[in-house]
Structures are given as structure tokens and as C-alpha cells.
Amino acid sequence: MRFGKLIAFALFISLIGACANNSINSETSLPHPRPAGFWENGRAVAQVVHAFNVTVTDPATGELGIQTATVTGSAAVVDANGLILTNSHVVDASIFLQDGMLLLLDTYVICKVTHGKRECESAEVIAIDKEHDLALLKTELKFEQAVTFAPDSELLPGDEVYSWGDISLVPLSPLFGRYINRLDPVNAEDIKLAMRGKELAVKLPLLLVDIRVGHGSSGGPIFDSLGRCVGNTSMMTFDSATGPGPTFGLIIPSSTVTEFLKKNWPKEK
């Protein structure tokens, strides 16, 4: 590994340029029947790019250098004036730090994609809840649409749901599936999330959906058939005994999300 001073924002620009034309930009390009509010909800989703610089020691020479890491995730727009909801594990650099590392730079960019064009602005974290894997960011970027939340208690097993988020290097794209069940403390234990060798616990309740969420979709909203947000993606799960195979989404329910927003949303009085 070669070490040297790297500028995080330059990495943002290269990443943004590489992905700029990979989004779905036609409102007639999907064969799946489109639920209520489908395309509008696509405009209420953002991409989070988190970059940070840390000190590292070259194992060959023992010299101290600087390494830049980049994490991308998805987010729900909760206010069109630039209030963004994502996962805490997307914006928390401490979970990626190993023993002896020092955090030198921690910076965030929020991006939106409109008709295949990407627009990005810097952002700051204004609230974080690691126990429930939630974080709130503020950016000067303006959006056309914000999500509308609905009680997750209205979901029934088998109900259709869909997500918007980053999947397989295709930014802000949809996936369809069904709600399976609710994981409560009475029928399950807190879910362990493994990140760079560290184990984090995310408190229940969580919703289980058969949507194949993947890297980059963390923090993205999940909608019901009426186009209402019923939760936000936290992580994926699969049967470790059988190896790679079908994955399922573990979703932070809207009841947890709205409680977090009530405590932390800086609404104007």
C-alpha cells in the first residue's frame, strides 16, 4: 500500500463523475407496475458520500502516513430544504478506526439525481443515534420532494413494499418486494452488525422485508403500496450456514424513525 496525503474532496469528485450517468432517468423504463407516488418518491431520496482521512503505519517501513476511506449510503429526504435521514453507520467514522489510528478529516457530501444529472453539496451531521442506527444531516441542497411517513403498524405480512437506494453501482434505483414480519424484543434479540471487524448492536424492533438490499442502500427509505415511508434500510441478512444466497432487508420501522425526528428535527418556530 502506498501512503501519502490525499484530499478527500477530490475523491468525492472522481466518485461523482464516475457514477454520474448510471441512474434510471426515464419514467417509463420499468416493467413493474408502479405504485402510488412511485416516481415522486424517487425524488425524495439522496446519496450520502462520507470520506475521512486517518493515520496509518506502513507495515514495511514503519512510517506514518495518511489513508483516505470513502463510504457511500442512501438517505431519505425528510424536509425538501435539505434535511436528510440516513444510518449512523454511514456517517460514523469511529467504527472504521483500528487501534492506534487518528481521525484527521471527516467530511460529508449529499447528492441528488434528477433526470440523470447529479448535483452535490456538502453536509453536516446534526444528530446521531447509534443504538437505532439513525443519523440526521443538513445540507444547502434543495429537493423537489420529501417522504411522507406512515405507521409501520399498518403493515401486514405479504404487503407489497419497495425501496429507493444505491444498488450495484446504480445510484438511486428501485427494488420491489414484500413485508415479511416484525422483529420485536419478545421474539428476537438485538441484531449484530459487523463493520470492519467490529460488532455493533442495533436495537429492536426491526422490520424484515424480502428486498435484496446491498452495499450502498443503507439509510434508504422503504415505501408501502400507497407511497408512504414505513421505514429505512439498516442492513441485510442471510443464512451464514449456507453461504452466499438470498438476502433480506432489515428495516428501521417508521415508529422509531419518527420518534428520533421528534427529538432532533430543528424545525423553525
ABEGO torsion letter per residue (X at the ends): XBBEBBBAAAAAAAAAAAAAAABBABAAABABBBBBGAAAAAAABBBBBBBBBBBBBBAAAGBBBBBBBBBBBBBBBABAAGBBBBBAAAABAAAABBBGBBBABBBBBBBBBBGGBBBBBBBBBABBBAAAGBBBBBBABBBABBBBBBBAAABBBGBBBBBBEBBGGBBGBBBBBBBABBBBAAABBBBBBBBGGBBBBBBOBBBBBABBBBBGABGBBBBBAAGBBAEBBABBBBBAAAEBEBBBBBBBBAAAAAAAAAAABBBBX
